[in-house]
Amino acid sequence: MGNIFTAVSNNQRVASLGRAVAEPIRRRGIRVPEVAIGLAVIVGSIAIFVALGGESDSGRKVLVSSRDLPAGAVVSERDLIAVAVSSSESLAVLPESLAADVIGMRTTNDVQSGTPLSSSLLTDVTPLDASDGLVGIVVGLNQAPVDLFPGDVVSVVVIDRSVEGISTTTALPFDVSVWGVSTPDDLMKERSVTLRVPLSSIESFVGHDEMHLVKVGG
């Protein structure tokens, strides 16, 4: 059974950022483990580079946090530095050219100094309506698209199993938007996905054996 947590918005800028950096990955057919390994190498290299205070004119420049940022911090110009990196693959980190879009956004998780910024670490938060709330679900590798980003609109498909072992699949009668997505864990490749939903519909997410997310419109 999927784990659920609740709490009491994103705009298209977040979604477009996510798709902009993910599109080269889809075109080049890079597999997720290769991206994760490559990103880990870049994170380590950049952390050492920043610690040494180095500068370089070679390679493409990506946005890196200049200091530790707690979850929910508003990103300012002084929180960003551009670091040149060399990579033979397109990784889901934000290029220096998107600095103006990143300023004013909020961090979705704690970000350590020297961390390359990606769309999953940032969100353009707007106040929730009085009728809106947040629901968090845990999805496995095959329960949600790999390229899921804050701002995406999804349909929720639930699977319920009877004591006789009979499965029933149902789509919830409303679409919801993605508020945040965590990095897959190393062991089970599970992700925590936070959804913005009407308060009146939160109970619709409780008690199911499985939940699957399907992007609406691609």
Rosetta blueprint (number, residue, H / E / L):
1 M L
2 G L
3 N L
4 I E
5 F E
6 T E
7 A E
8 V L
9 S L
10 N L
11 N L
12 Q H
13 R H
14 V H
15 A H
16 S H
17 L H
18 G H
19 R H
20 A H
21 V H
22 A H
23 E H
24 P H
25 I H
26 R H
27 R H
28 R H
29 G L
30 I L
31 R L
32 V H
33 P H
34 E H
35 V H
36 A H
37 I H
38 G H
39 L H
40 A H
41 V H
42 I H
43 V H
44 G H
45 S H
46 I H
47 A H
48 I H
49 F H
50 V H
51 A H
52 L H
53 G L
54 G L
55 E L
56 S L
57 D L
58 S L
59 G L
60 R E
61 K E
62 V E
63 L E
64 V E
65 S E
66 S L
67 R L
68 D L
69 L E
70 P L
71 A L
72 G L
73 A L
74 V E
75 V L
76 S L
77 E H
78 R H
79 D H
80 L E
81 I E
82 A E
83 V E
84 A E
85 V E
86 S L
87 S L
88 S L
89 E L
90 S L
91 L L
92 A L
93 V L
94 L L
95 P E
96 E H
97 S H
98 L H
99 A H
100 A H
101 D H
102 V H
103 I L
104 G L
105 M L
106 R E
107 T E
108 T L
109 N L
110 D L
111 V E
112 Q L
113 S L
114 G L
115 T L
116 P E
117 L L
118 S L
119 S H
120 S H
121 L H
122 L E
123 T E
124 D L
125 V L
126 T L
127 P L
128 L L
129 D L
130 A L
131 S L
132 D E
133 G E
134 L E
135 V E
136 G E
137 I E
138 V E
139 V E
140 G L
141 L L
142 N L
143 Q L
144 A L
145 P L
146 V L
147 D L
148 L L
149 F L
150 P L
151 G L
152 D L
153 V E
154 V E
155 S E
156 V E
157 V E
158 V E
159 I E
160 D E
161 R E
162 S L
163 V L
164 E L
165 G L
166 I L
167 S E
168 T E
169 T E
170 T E
171 A E
172 L E
173 P E
174 F E
175 D E
176 V E
177 S E
178 V E
179 W E
180 G E
181 V E
182 S L
183 T L
184 P L
185 D L
186 D L
187 L L
188 M L
189 K L
190 E L
191 R E
192 S E
193 V E
194 T E
195 L E
196 R E
197 V E
198 P E
199 L H
200 S H
201 S H
202 I H
203 E H
204 S H
205 F H
206 V L
207 G L
208 H L
209 D L
210 E E
211 M E
212 H E
213 L E
214 V E
215 K E
216 V L
217 G L
218 G L
